[in-house]
Amino acid sequence: MKRETLRFEELELRQHQAVPRFSPNFALDRRDFVKLLGGGILVCLCAPELRAQESGAAHADDTVPQTIDAWLHIGEDGAITVYTGKVEMGQNIRTSLSQQVAEELSVPIASISLVMGDTAQTPFDRGTFGSRTTPYMGPQLRRVAASARELLLDRAAERWQVERSKLVIADGKITNLNTHDGLYYGELCRGLQLVKLVSPDMPLKPANDWHIAGASAPKVDGRDFVTGRHQYTSDIVRPGMVYGKVLRPAGFKAKLASVDTSAIARDPNLTVVRDGDFVGVVAPSEAAAKRALGLLQAKWSVPPHPSEHELFGYLRKNSKADDDARHVTGSIERVYTSAVKTVAATYTVAYIAHTPLEPRAAVAEWAGDNLTVWTGTQRPFAVKKELTQAFHMPAAKVRVMVPDTGSAYGGKHTGETAIEAARLAKAAGKPVKVAWTREEEFTWAYFRPAGVIDVKGGVGSDGVIVAWEFDNYNSGPAAMGTPYAVANQRIQFHEADSPLRQGSYRGLAATANHFARESFMDELALAVNMEPLDFRLRNIRDPRLRAVFETAAQKFGWGSRKSSASRGFGIAGGVEKGGYTAVCAEVTINQSDMQIRKVTAAWESGAVINPNGLRNQVSGSIAMALGGALFEAIHFDGGRILNPRLADYRVPRFSDMPQIEVEILDRKDLPSAGAGETAIVGLAPAVANAIFAATGLRIRNLPMVPNGLPKRPSDGQTS
């Protein structure tokens, strides 16, 4: 299943336009860059191994880059600057990347300065998504730092005319053991302009020898975030800046029939921009822009749209099997005859919104025919490409900068706000800020895809799963393959025509697919009268998956208490993107009210770089998962969103938070994997299984309890 599962992920990214194919457009001559930086050491990384990397220098076509330029600069004053196209959206990668560079260079974290997500300064990067920063960018920057360290040691040995074995390195200083003389990095770099090509095979410090990486570290720039000193995109002010608002359609895919701008056309303080269906206004203040927008008289032609109550039937009817996302092993039909029990069930998931803390915002500024945009995006180079296409500009004249941004969760892959701001700025002749309202964010951003999932399975008399069928309609193929050992499988993704705009979300479709699979595992266990954990362990061959299940169960005290009508216990787990998780949940029931009281999660993603940072990631994923599991859902009708405000869209509150325990398994013998996404997948099925254990009510839809628990069934088997 390994190869097929990886293909499923690639298909999901493509389907949701998280990674559209485009030509990288960053190029900088290394010698010019060295001159720009002044004296010091510049390390360039060449990596002929395509799939091991995700950043790259410019290429003229759409192929995966075969070489990657990433660099680190050590100045004559000892300042260490690292450049990466990754961006910081609250996941704390600025800290973990700094730790890894500091580890290889043997310097304090505070001496590292990261320049991130600036298309004029950093190497091309596909984007910050897919939990790829830790497993790919981390080792990439470590190789660069290790190369710089080796170069510095060579330089010191040459200066002192000693063998390298007589040198020790610590705190940014190399010491000669014979004479006890010392040289700081900046001293060794003085007057030098060195370029070194580095093999991707550069040896790195093993995790067992880590002192800076592998230990908890305070968040870099954390004080600025909590005190308000940090400038988000929505805080940026440029000289002479004005404010823009965009006229939104009356419904999805609507066409503008007419617009009357006479009410504001004569106001010298206002600029009206009309370009096809795009209409925007520019004013001296955001409030004035909002008032002006309200004076426009527009008529729209809105095409027919399916409504929410038609959704799941619509997805089935308007779908097609994706042959590239199909996996078949063994003989399904033949083995069903040997199964003592055969079970089938259907699960559904609703559209949900990303609800980032910071809605989309952009500031655009033209200087002649050069364009600079500040915006919160996960993919600055892709947004740069969108801008070059929208304005038919050379790539060299467009710069995109990403301030550390107030969350995204997969929702900020696209550059529509940057284009809106640039359009208005070009017309106004001044820098323009466009900041979406919460209602705009809810309506015009894309959603996590809704979906229908059919599952069928057969179990032998020994409790071993003998047949497994899994069909996903629309929500996506990520984590669609089962991690359990099943000899006979048929797994199929069915791409569908979505009535709403949809795209990437934290974990992609892994949450939906884990919900269906792990709920169904409990249904199979019940069919053969096996305890849920025992049934899973009977069908696990992966020792890492077994370890997180056993750890979570032990930490939670699984089996020490029995479920009752007022209290239920559930378990679920899985694997995706190199991360392994298992979750135990305790729920209490009081008539139609359900409360999650306790969640225990075990997590393993190889060698841990920042234990507290990782624990925060897992805890945050569980908190976010509460909404999609219990009550988050987008309601729509006639091409309009019906709940585009936080007053109408239920997100987790403090009162919803359970006690959360996170147990980290630190595997220093394994490469570090990303943890930004997969930890979200276990909560919903664990809670669903806990609800069933207490009530006999099998809930097969997300969200599960938007209006409280449904009435309990009489037979304990129906939804």
PLY file of the C-alpha trace (Angstrom):
ply
format ascii 1.0
element vertex 719
property float x
property float y
property float z
element edge 718
property int vertex1
property int vertex2
end_header
0.00 0.00 0.00
2.89 2.41 0.46
3.22 3.46 -3.15
-0.54 3.74 -3.68
-1.00 5.80 -0.52
1.63 8.29 -1.68
-0.09 8.55 -5.03
-3.41 9.17 -3.30
-1.87 12.14 -1.46
-0.47 13.60 -4.65
-3.87 13.24 -6.31
-5.59 14.96 -3.41
-3.19 17.91 -3.55
-3.79 18.22 -7.28
-7.56 17.85 -6.95
-7.81 20.63 -4.38
-5.41 22.88 -6.29
-3.02 22.88 -3.36
-0.11 22.25 -5.73
-1.08 23.36 -9.25
1.62 22.78 -11.81
3.58 25.89 -12.68
7.08 26.89 -13.62
9.26 28.09 -10.73
10.31 31.65 -11.37
13.13 32.42 -8.97
16.65 32.91 -10.28
19.64 34.68 -8.80
23.25 34.48 -9.88
25.30 33.18 -6.94
28.18 35.60 -7.53
25.81 38.58 -7.59
24.24 37.37 -4.38
27.61 37.10 -2.65
28.38 40.69 -3.69
24.99 41.76 -2.38
25.63 40.20 1.03
29.19 41.43 1.42
31.89 39.37 3.08
31.04 36.01 4.56
30.23 32.46 3.64
27.47 31.51 1.26
26.57 27.83 1.08
24.61 26.53 -1.89
23.00 23.12 -1.83
22.84 21.00 -4.98
20.43 18.06 -4.79
20.11 15.78 -7.81
17.58 13.58 -5.97
14.26 14.99 -7.20
11.70 13.68 -4.76
13.82 14.24 -1.69
13.41 18.01 -1.99
10.70 20.56 -2.50
12.49 23.85 -3.08
14.25 24.68 -6.30
15.91 27.13 -8.61
14.21 28.41 -11.73
13.29 26.05 -14.53
11.79 26.88 -17.88
9.16 24.14 -17.88
6.77 22.48 -15.43
9.03 19.59 -14.41
10.20 19.02 -10.86
13.43 20.99 -10.36
16.54 18.81 -10.36
18.73 21.22 -8.43
17.92 23.26 -5.36
19.57 26.47 -4.24
19.22 27.12 -0.53
21.65 29.25 1.41
22.98 30.35 4.71
25.02 33.50 5.26
27.50 34.08 8.07
28.45 37.72 8.23
31.73 39.23 9.33
29.98 40.31 12.53
29.00 36.69 13.21
25.33 37.19 12.32
23.83 34.04 10.83
20.99 34.46 8.35
19.07 31.52 6.91
16.77 31.78 3.89
13.77 29.56 3.26
10.66 29.87 1.12
8.64 28.31 3.94
6.32 30.58 5.91
5.28 30.82 9.56
1.54 30.54 10.14
1.51 29.69 13.83
2.92 26.17 13.51
6.21 27.35 15.04
8.44 26.17 12.21
10.58 29.28 12.64
11.68 27.82 15.98
12.17 24.22 14.89
14.12 25.20 11.76
16.30 27.55 13.82
16.98 24.73 16.27
18.15 22.43 13.49
20.49 25.01 11.97
21.80 25.93 15.42
22.42 22.26 16.18
24.61 21.70 13.14
26.50 24.97 13.64
26.76 24.60 17.44
25.47 28.11 18.07
22.67 29.46 20.31
19.22 29.61 18.69
19.15 33.35 19.31
22.04 33.83 16.88
19.96 32.48 13.98
17.81 34.83 11.92
15.39 33.29 9.41
14.21 35.13 6.32
11.03 33.33 5.25
8.56 33.54 2.39
10.02 36.47 0.46
10.18 35.75 -3.27
12.93 38.33 -3.77
15.26 36.81 -1.17
14.42 33.16 -0.60
14.75 30.15 -2.91
11.73 28.92 -4.79
9.48 26.74 -2.67
6.26 24.92 -3.53
4.66 26.04 -0.30
4.07 25.35 3.36
1.66 22.43 3.31
1.50 18.66 3.56
3.53 18.43 6.79
6.65 18.66 4.62
8.67 21.36 6.34
10.13 19.08 9.01
10.99 16.03 6.85
12.29 18.01 3.84
13.22 21.60 4.63
14.70 20.66 8.01
17.29 18.23 6.61
17.88 20.60 3.71
18.91 23.45 6.01
20.82 21.08 8.28
22.97 20.01 5.31
23.67 23.63 4.50
24.59 24.39 8.12
26.75 21.28 8.40
28.57 22.29 5.23
29.25 25.74 6.63
30.55 24.18 9.84
32.94 21.91 7.94
34.16 24.80 5.84
34.84 26.86 8.96
36.76 24.01 10.55
38.86 23.65 7.40
39.56 27.39 7.42
40.59 27.36 11.10
42.83 24.32 10.64
44.52 26.03 7.69
45.05 29.26 9.62
46.57 27.54 12.65
48.32 24.81 10.64
46.89 22.05 12.83
44.93 18.90 12.23
41.18 19.22 12.48
41.17 16.68 15.28
42.81 19.36 17.43
39.85 21.70 17.01
36.61 21.88 18.99
33.55 23.92 18.13
31.02 25.40 20.54
28.83 28.51 20.80
29.90 29.84 17.43
33.60 29.61 18.23
36.37 27.24 17.15
39.10 26.56 19.72
42.61 25.23 19.14
43.21 22.57 21.81
46.99 22.95 21.49
47.14 26.69 22.15
43.63 27.38 23.50
43.33 30.16 20.92
39.81 30.77 19.69
38.20 32.22 16.58
34.56 33.17 16.25
32.77 32.42 12.99
32.65 36.09 12.03
36.43 36.38 12.39
36.96 33.41 10.10
34.61 34.94 7.53
36.25 38.36 7.50
37.32 39.41 4.05
36.14 36.17 2.46
33.61 35.54 -0.28
33.29 31.79 -0.46
30.82 29.63 -2.34
30.69 25.93 -1.60
28.64 23.29 -3.35
27.36 20.64 -1.01
26.45 17.06 -1.68
23.03 15.90 -0.43
24.98 13.11 1.30
26.57 15.55 3.76
26.60 13.68 7.11
24.42 15.19 9.82
24.54 14.91 13.58
22.57 11.83 14.73
19.56 12.58 16.92
21.21 10.86 19.89
23.90 13.56 19.82
21.52 16.51 19.65
21.76 19.19 22.33
19.80 22.09 20.81
17.45 20.16 18.55
15.60 17.53 20.55
15.01 19.88 23.49
12.08 22.21 24.12
12.76 25.80 23.11
10.71 28.96 23.57
8.96 30.16 20.44
11.18 32.48 18.42
9.63 35.98 18.47
6.95 34.65 20.82
6.92 37.82 22.91
6.15 39.90 19.81
3.12 37.75 19.05
1.58 37.89 22.51
2.31 41.59 23.14
0.99 42.78 19.77
4.33 44.04 18.51
4.29 41.65 15.56
2.90 43.13 12.35
0.49 40.86 10.52
-0.58 41.67 6.96
-3.68 43.40 8.30
-1.41 45.66 10.42
0.86 46.84 7.61
0.69 50.51 6.67
2.54 51.99 3.70
3.15 55.70 3.00
0.11 57.16 1.25
-1.84 53.93 1.61
-5.58 53.83 0.94
-8.17 51.09 1.43
-10.07 48.89 -0.96
-13.32 46.94 -0.96
-14.62 44.55 -3.61
-18.22 44.14 -4.74
-19.21 40.52 -4.13
-21.68 38.60 -6.33
-25.20 37.74 -5.20
-24.40 34.04 -5.47
-21.77 31.56 -6.61
-20.82 31.72 -10.30
-23.02 34.79 -10.75
-22.51 37.11 -13.72
-22.70 40.88 -13.39
-25.62 42.14 -15.48
-25.19 45.84 -14.64
-23.80 48.21 -12.04
-24.68 51.84 -11.36
-21.74 53.78 -9.88
-23.25 57.26 -10.26
-23.79 57.70 -6.52
-20.04 57.82 -5.89
-18.57 58.61 -9.30
-18.14 62.34 -8.62
-16.45 62.00 -5.23
-12.77 62.96 -5.74
-11.76 60.88 -2.71
-13.10 57.68 -4.21
-11.87 55.50 -7.07
-14.16 52.97 -8.75
-12.60 50.10 -10.69
-14.60 48.01 -13.18
-13.01 45.12 -15.04
-15.56 42.63 -16.34
-17.33 41.13 -13.33
-14.76 42.70 -10.99
-15.90 45.90 -9.31
-14.02 47.57 -6.48
-13.75 50.89 -4.71
-10.81 52.69 -3.11
-11.21 55.23 -0.30
-9.07 57.05 2.29
-10.30 54.75 5.07
-11.72 51.26 5.38
-14.99 52.65 6.72
-15.30 55.05 3.78
-14.63 52.22 1.33
-17.33 50.14 2.98
-19.85 53.01 2.77
-19.00 53.62 -0.89
-19.43 49.95 -1.71
-22.90 50.04 -0.20
-23.92 52.83 -2.60
-23.26 50.74 -5.71
-26.39 49.40 -7.41
-25.60 46.03 -8.98
-27.74 43.42 -10.70
-26.51 39.84 -10.92
-27.55 36.79 -12.89
-27.25 33.78 -10.55
-27.40 30.30 -12.10
-29.26 27.44 -10.38
-27.37 25.62 -7.64
-28.01 22.43 -5.66
-28.93 23.01 -2.03
-27.59 21.50 1.16
-30.33 18.88 1.52
-29.46 17.53 -1.95
-25.72 17.40 -1.32
-24.85 13.76 -0.78
-27.10 12.43 -3.52
-25.71 15.12 -5.81
-22.11 14.05 -5.11
-22.89 10.41 -5.92
-24.76 11.31 -9.08
-22.13 13.76 -10.33
-19.04 11.66 -9.71
-16.67 9.50 -11.68
-14.13 6.92 -10.60
-10.56 8.20 -10.70
-8.53 5.31 -12.09
-5.31 6.88 -10.79
-6.73 6.66 -7.25
-7.71 3.01 -7.28
-6.09 0.20 -5.35
-6.97 -3.48 -5.64
-5.25 -6.47 -4.08
-6.45 -10.06 -3.80
-9.93 -11.24 -4.69
-12.72 -9.42 -2.88
-15.79 -11.37 -3.98
-14.26 -14.80 -3.44
-13.21 -14.20 0.17
-16.58 -12.90 1.34
-17.75 -16.51 1.30
-15.19 -17.31 4.01
-16.23 -14.40 6.25
-18.31 -15.23 9.31
-19.60 -11.66 9.32
-20.00 -9.07 6.56
-20.83 -5.46 7.40
-21.51 -2.41 5.20
-22.04 1.22 6.18
-22.11 4.73 4.70
-20.56 7.82 6.29
-20.92 11.48 5.34
-18.96 14.66 6.08
-20.13 18.25 5.63
-18.33 21.22 4.15
-16.56 23.19 6.86
-14.69 26.51 6.89
-11.07 27.09 7.89
-12.01 30.03 10.16
-8.45 31.39 10.47
-7.75 33.87 13.25
-6.65 36.37 10.59
-8.97 36.63 7.55
-7.30 37.11 4.19
-5.53 40.42 3.69
-3.09 41.96 1.25
-1.26 45.25 0.72
-0.18 46.02 -2.85
2.20 48.76 -3.96
3.30 49.68 -7.47
6.58 51.49 -8.15
6.52 52.18 -11.85
5.96 48.78 -13.43
7.23 46.87 -10.37
4.72 45.30 -7.98
5.25 44.40 -4.31
2.58 42.58 -2.34
2.45 41.71 1.36
-0.04 38.93 2.02
-0.70 35.97 4.28
-0.32 32.90 2.09
1.08 29.41 2.40
2.49 29.60 -1.12
4.22 32.92 -1.87
5.76 31.73 -5.13
2.42 30.46 -6.40
0.82 33.80 -5.54
3.65 35.53 -7.39
2.83 33.37 -10.40
-0.85 34.32 -10.16
0.10 38.00 -10.12
2.41 37.71 -13.13
-0.39 36.01 -15.06
-3.11 38.43 -13.95
-1.10 41.50 -15.01
0.93 39.91 -17.84
4.17 40.90 -16.14
7.68 39.49 -16.11
8.34 37.50 -12.94
11.34 39.69 -12.12
9.01 42.66 -11.55
6.84 40.98 -8.92
7.74 40.47 -5.28
5.57 38.70 -2.69
6.36 38.90 1.02
4.61 36.91 3.73
4.61 38.35 7.26
4.28 35.65 9.90
0.56 35.05 9.51
-2.41 34.43 11.79
-3.13 30.83 10.81
-4.27 29.17 7.59
-4.98 25.43 8.16
-4.64 24.77 4.43
-6.99 27.61 3.55
-4.51 30.16 2.18
-3.03 28.51 -0.88
-4.50 31.01 -3.34
-3.81 34.67 -4.15
-7.20 36.23 -4.85
-6.80 38.93 -2.20
-3.34 39.84 -3.51
-4.76 40.24 -7.01
-7.66 42.36 -5.72
-5.31 44.69 -3.87
-2.97 44.95 -6.88
-5.85 45.77 -9.24
-7.10 48.53 -6.99
-3.60 49.87 -6.32
-2.87 50.10 -10.03
-6.05 52.10 -10.62
-5.59 54.35 -7.59
-1.89 55.00 -8.13
-1.32 54.43 -4.42
-0.65 51.48 -2.14
-3.93 49.72 -1.31
-4.87 47.41 1.53
-7.67 44.88 1.08
-8.71 43.04 4.23
-11.53 40.55 3.96
-14.31 40.68 6.51
-15.20 37.54 8.42
-18.30 37.20 6.22
-16.16 37.38 3.07
-13.81 34.77 4.51
-16.72 32.43 5.21
-18.30 32.95 1.79
-15.58 33.41 -0.80
-12.73 31.30 0.56
-12.78 27.60 -0.25
-14.08 24.90 2.11
-12.99 21.49 3.29
-14.71 19.15 0.83
-17.89 17.39 1.78
-18.05 13.70 1.02
-19.80 10.35 1.05
-17.86 7.23 2.05
-19.08 3.66 1.57
-17.29 0.92 3.50
-17.80 -2.83 3.40
-15.78 -5.50 5.16
-15.72 -9.16 6.04
-14.18 -10.82 9.10
-13.07 -14.42 9.56
-13.74 -16.59 12.59
-10.32 -15.70 14.03
-11.09 -11.96 14.03
-8.90 -11.25 10.99
-10.31 -8.93 8.35
-10.49 -10.93 5.12
-12.08 -8.33 2.81
-12.13 -4.54 2.72
-13.89 -2.15 0.32
-13.71 1.63 0.61
-15.29 4.17 -1.77
-14.83 7.91 -1.20
-16.98 10.35 -3.16
-15.49 13.84 -3.40
-13.87 14.41 0.00
-10.52 13.15 -1.28
-8.07 10.25 -1.32
-5.62 11.29 1.43
-5.18 8.42 3.94
-7.77 6.40 2.05
-5.69 3.22 2.24
-6.13 1.14 5.38
-3.11 0.76 7.69
-4.42 -2.62 8.84
-3.17 -5.86 7.32
-5.90 -6.92 4.88
-5.01 -9.29 2.07
-8.03 -8.50 -0.10
-8.83 -4.85 -0.72
-10.60 -2.59 -3.17
-10.16 1.14 -2.52
-11.52 3.78 -4.89
-11.74 7.56 -4.96
-14.59 9.09 -6.99
-14.00 12.66 -8.07
-17.22 14.69 -8.02
-18.58 18.02 -9.22
-18.67 20.03 -6.01
-21.47 22.59 -5.67
-19.21 24.75 -3.45
-15.64 25.91 -3.92
-13.42 23.42 -2.09
-9.74 22.97 -1.41
-7.07 21.94 1.04
-7.78 21.72 4.76
-5.60 20.57 7.62
-5.00 16.89 6.94
-6.84 17.07 3.60
-9.32 14.15 3.44
-7.48 12.16 6.10
-9.97 13.29 8.76
-12.96 12.08 6.75
-11.33 8.79 5.78
-10.12 8.06 9.31
-13.58 8.83 10.68
-15.16 6.31 8.35
-12.47 3.66 8.71
-12.04 3.81 12.49
-15.80 3.95 13.11
-16.21 0.96 10.84
-13.46 -0.92 12.66
-15.63 -0.72 15.78
-18.62 -1.90 13.76
-16.64 -4.93 12.56
-15.41 -5.63 16.08
-18.98 -5.59 17.37
-20.11 -7.94 14.61
-17.67 -10.62 15.80
-18.02 -9.78 19.53
-14.46 -8.58 19.96
-13.21 -5.77 22.16
-12.32 -2.75 19.90
-8.64 -2.49 20.89
-8.08 -6.24 20.73
-9.69 -6.31 17.29
-7.36 -3.60 16.01
-4.25 -5.22 17.46
-5.29 -8.52 15.87
-5.14 -6.80 12.46
-2.04 -4.61 12.90
1.31 -5.65 11.45
2.99 -2.25 11.64
4.93 -2.04 14.95
4.77 1.75 15.00
0.98 1.74 14.74
0.77 -0.93 17.41
3.01 1.14 19.68
0.81 4.26 19.62
-2.34 2.21 20.25
-0.76 0.43 23.19
0.70 3.67 24.57
-2.56 5.60 24.33
-4.49 2.73 25.91
-2.02 2.38 28.77
-1.89 6.12 29.47
-5.69 6.41 29.33
-6.35 3.34 31.43
-8.25 1.64 28.65
-10.33 -1.28 29.91
-10.11 -0.32 33.57
-13.63 1.18 33.44
-16.70 -0.04 31.60
-18.98 2.16 29.53
-22.44 2.91 30.89
-25.53 4.78 29.76
-24.05 8.02 31.10
-20.37 7.49 30.20
-18.64 6.01 27.16
-15.09 5.27 26.10
-13.81 5.10 22.51
-10.54 4.50 20.73
-9.27 5.23 17.23
-5.99 5.80 15.42
-4.12 5.78 12.20
-1.15 6.91 10.17
-0.60 9.61 7.55
2.34 11.67 6.27
4.79 9.74 8.45
2.91 10.48 11.68
1.32 7.77 13.83
-1.45 8.53 16.30
-3.95 6.83 18.58
-6.64 8.60 20.57
-8.78 7.51 23.50
-11.84 9.59 24.38
-14.20 9.70 27.33
-17.67 11.22 26.88
-20.49 11.84 29.32
-24.16 11.68 28.34
-27.03 13.57 29.96
-30.20 13.06 27.91
-29.47 14.81 24.58
-26.36 16.55 25.88
-22.94 15.04 25.16
-19.68 16.34 26.59
-16.14 15.18 25.82
-14.44 14.94 29.19
-11.00 13.54 28.46
-8.82 12.86 25.44
-5.54 10.96 25.58
-3.41 10.94 22.46
-0.23 9.05 21.67
1.88 10.51 18.88
4.98 9.31 17.05
6.68 11.03 14.12
10.29 9.92 14.39
12.94 11.97 16.17
11.42 14.90 18.07
12.96 18.31 17.40
11.03 20.45 19.91
9.02 18.36 22.43
6.88 21.21 23.74
6.29 22.52 20.25
5.22 19.06 19.12
2.93 18.63 22.13
1.34 21.99 21.31
0.79 20.86 17.71
-0.98 17.69 18.80
-3.07 19.47 21.43
-4.00 22.19 18.95
-5.06 19.62 16.38
-7.34 17.96 18.92
-8.88 21.33 19.86
-9.47 22.14 16.19
-10.90 18.67 15.53
-13.65 19.24 18.10
-15.47 21.62 15.77
-15.58 19.39 12.71
-16.43 16.37 14.84
-19.28 17.90 16.81
-20.94 20.91 15.20
-19.08 22.73 12.38
-20.94 22.71 9.04
-21.50 25.17 6.21
-25.18 25.62 5.34
-26.09 26.74 1.84
-29.00 27.17 -0.53
-29.43 28.67 -3.99
-25.75 29.50 -4.39
-25.54 31.39 -1.10
-23.94 30.61 2.26
-26.54 30.79 5.00
-24.22 30.98 8.03
-21.33 33.29 7.05
-20.71 34.71 10.52
-19.24 33.40 13.75
-22.61 34.12 15.36
-24.09 31.42 13.11
-21.10 29.12 12.60
-20.24 27.15 15.74
-16.54 26.78 16.53
-15.06 25.19 19.67
-15.33 27.27 22.84
-13.49 27.05 26.12
-16.51 25.23 27.55
-16.09 22.51 24.89
-12.50 21.74 25.79
-11.81 18.38 27.41
-8.82 17.47 29.51
-6.11 16.67 26.94
-3.14 14.40 27.58
-0.46 13.96 24.94
2.13 11.21 25.14
5.03 11.65 22.72
7.04 8.66 21.50
10.48 10.01 20.60
12.04 7.68 18.01
15.59 8.98 17.65
16.34 6.05 15.36
13.89 7.38 12.74
13.86 10.53 10.58
11.67 13.37 11.81
8.27 13.62 10.15
5.83 16.52 10.12
3.15 16.87 12.78
1.04 19.78 11.59
-1.79 17.72 10.16
-2.15 14.07 11.05
-2.85 14.60 14.76
-6.30 15.94 13.81
-7.60 12.62 12.46
-8.21 10.51 15.57
-10.59 12.64 17.64
-13.83 12.28 15.62
-13.87 8.46 15.35
-12.78 8.03 18.97
-15.71 10.20 20.10
-18.14 8.45 17.74
-17.06 5.10 19.18
-17.41 6.45 22.74
-20.94 7.69 22.02
-21.88 4.25 20.69
-20.36 2.53 23.71
-22.60 4.60 26.00
-25.80 4.87 23.99
-25.84 2.24 21.28
-26.22 5.11 18.83
-23.94 4.76 15.80
-23.47 8.21 14.32
-22.09 8.07 10.79
-22.07 11.73 9.85
-19.83 14.70 10.58
-20.69 16.85 12.41
-22.13 14.34 14.86
-24.14 16.45 17.30
-24.85 19.90 15.80
-28.16 20.00 17.70
-27.43 17.53 20.49
-27.68 13.76 20.47
-30.45 12.24 18.34
-32.90 9.89 20.01
-31.38 6.58 20.96
-32.21 3.63 18.72
-34.06 0.63 20.05
-31.76 -1.96 18.50
-28.40 -0.31 19.09
-27.42 -0.61 15.44
-29.04 2.17 13.44
-27.79 5.68 12.83
0 1
1 2
2 3
3 4
4 5
5 6
6 7
7 8
8 9
9 10
10 11
11 12
12 13
13 14
14 15
15 16
16 17
17 18
18 19
19 20
20 21
21 22
22 23
23 24
24 25
25 26
26 27
27 28
28 29
29 30
30 31
31 32
32 33
33 34
34 35
35 36
36 37
37 38
38 39
39 40
40 41
41 42
42 43
43 44
44 45
45 46
46 47
47 48
48 49
49 50
50 51
51 52
52 53
53 54
54 55
55 56
56 57
57 58
58 59
59 60
60 61
61 62
62 63
63 64
64 65
65 66
66 67
67 68
68 69
69 70
70 71
71 72
72 73
73 74
74 75
75 76
76 77
77 78
78 79
79 80
80 81
81 82
82 83
83 84
84 85
85 86
86 87
87 88
88 89
89 90
90 91
91 92
92 93
93 94
94 95
95 96
96 97
97 98
98 99
99 100
100 101
101 102
102 103
103 104
104 105
105 106
106 107
107 108
108 109
109 110
110 111
111 112
112 113
113 114
114 115
115 116
116 117
117 118
118 119
119 120
120 121
121 122
122 123
123 124
124 125
125 126
126 127
127 128
128 129
129 130
130 131
131 132
132 133
133 134
134 135
135 136
136 137
137 138
138 139
139 140
140 141
141 142
142 143
143 144
144 145
145 146
146 147
147 148
148 149
149 150
150 151
151 152
152 153
153 154
154 155
155 156
156 157
157 158
158 159
159 160
160 161
161 162
162 163
163 164
164 165
165 166
166 167
167 168
168 169
169 170
170 171
171 172
172 173
173 174
174 175
175 176
176 177
177 178
178 179
179 180
180 181
181 182
182 183
183 184
184 185
185 186
186 187
187 188
188 189
189 190
190 191
191 192
192 193
193 194
194 195
195 196
196 197
197 198
198 199
199 200
200 201
201 202
202 203
203 204
204 205
205 206
206 207
207 208
208 209
209 210
210 211
211 212
212 213
213 214
214 215
215 216
216 217
217 218
218 219
219 220
220 221
221 222
222 223
223 224
224 225
225 226
226 227
227 228
228 229
229 230
230 231
231 232
232 233
233 234
234 235
235 236
236 237
237 238
238 239
239 240
240 241
241 242
242 243
243 244
244 245
245 246
246 247
247 248
248 249
249 250
250 251
251 252
252 253
253 254
254 255
255 256
256 257
257 258
258 259
259 260
260 261
261 262
262 263
263 264
264 265
265 266
266 267
267 268
268 269
269 270
270 271
271 272
272 273
273 274
274 275
275 276
276 277
277 278
278 279
279 280
280 281
281 282
282 283
283 284
284 285
285 286
286 287
287 288
288 289
289 290
290 291
291 292
292 293
293 294
294 295
295 296
296 297
297 298
298 299
299 300
300 301
301 302
302 303
303 304
304 305
305 306
306 307
307 308
308 309
309 310
310 311
311 312
312 313
313 314
314 315
315 316
316 317
317 318
318 319
319 320
320 321
321 322
322 323
323 324
324 325
325 326
326 327
327 328
328 329
329 330
330 331
331 332
332 333
333 334
334 335
335 336
336 337
337 338
338 339
339 340
340 341
341 342
342 343
343 344
344 345
345 346
346 347
347 348
348 349
349 350
350 351
351 352
352 353
353 354
354 355
355 356
356 357
357 358
358 359
359 360
360 361
361 362
362 363
363 364
364 365
365 366
366 367
367 368
368 369
369 370
370 371
371 372
372 373
373 374
374 375
375 376
376 377
377 378
378 379
379 380
380 381
381 382
382 383
383 384
384 385
385 386
386 387
387 388
388 389
389 390
390 391
391 392
392 393
393 394
394 395
395 396
396 397
397 398
398 399
399 400
400 401
401 402
402 403
403 404
404 405
405 406
406 407
407 408
408 409
409 410
410 411
411 412
412 413
413 414
414 415
415 416
416 417
417 418
418 419
419 420
420 421
421 422
422 423
423 424
424 425
425 426
426 427
427 428
428 429
429 430
430 431
431 432
432 433
433 434
434 435
435 436
436 437
437 438
438 439
439 440
440 441
441 442
442 443
443 444
444 445
445 446
446 447
447 448
448 449
449 450
450 451
451 452
452 453
453 454
454 455
455 456
456 457
457 458
458 459
459 460
460 461
461 462
462 463
463 464
464 465
465 466
466 467
467 468
468 469
469 470
470 471
471 472
472 473
473 474
474 475
475 476
476 477
477 478
478 479
479 480
480 481
481 482
482 483
483 484
484 485
485 486
486 487
487 488
488 489
489 490
490 491
491 492
492 493
493 494
494 495
495 496
496 497
497 498
498 499
499 500
500 501
501 502
502 503
503 504
504 505
505 506
506 507
507 508
508 509
509 510
510 511
511 512
512 513
513 514
514 515
515 516
516 517
517 518
518 519
519 520
520 521
521 522
522 523
523 524
524 525
525 526
526 527
527 528
528 529
529 530
530 531
531 532
532 533
533 534
534 535
535 536
536 537
537 538
538 539
539 540
540 541
541 542
542 543
543 544
544 545
545 546
546 547
547 548
548 549
549 550
550 551
551 552
552 553
553 554
554 555
555 556
556 557
557 558
558 559
559 560
560 561
561 562
562 563
563 564
564 565
565 566
566 567
567 568
568 569
569 570
570 571
571 572
572 573
573 574
574 575
575 576
576 577
577 578
578 579
579 580
580 581
581 582
582 583
583 584
584 585
585 586
586 587
587 588
588 589
589 590
590 591
591 592
592 593
593 594
594 595
595 596
596 597
597 598
598 599
599 600
600 601
601 602
602 603
603 604
604 605
605 606
606 607
607 608
608 609
609 610
610 611
611 612
612 613
613 614
614 615
615 616
616 617
617 618
618 619
619 620
620 621
621 622
622 623
623 624
624 625
625 626
626 627
627 628
628 629
629 630
630 631
631 632
632 633
633 634
634 635
635 636
636 637
637 638
638 639
639 640
640 641
641 642
642 643
643 644
644 645
645 646
646 647
647 648
648 649
649 650
650 651
651 652
652 653
653 654
654 655
655 656
656 657
657 658
658 659
659 660
660 661
661 662
662 663
663 664
664 665
665 666
666 667
667 668
668 669
669 670
670 671
671 672
672 673
673 674
674 675
675 676
676 677
677 678
678 679
679 680
680 681
681 682
682 683
683 684
684 685
685 686
686 687
687 688
688 689
689 690
690 691
691 692
692 693
693 694
694 695
695 696
696 697
697 698
698 699
699 700
700 701
701 702
702 703
703 704
704 705
705 706
706 707
707 708
708 709
709 710
710 711
711 712
712 713
713 714
714 715
715 716
716 717
717 718
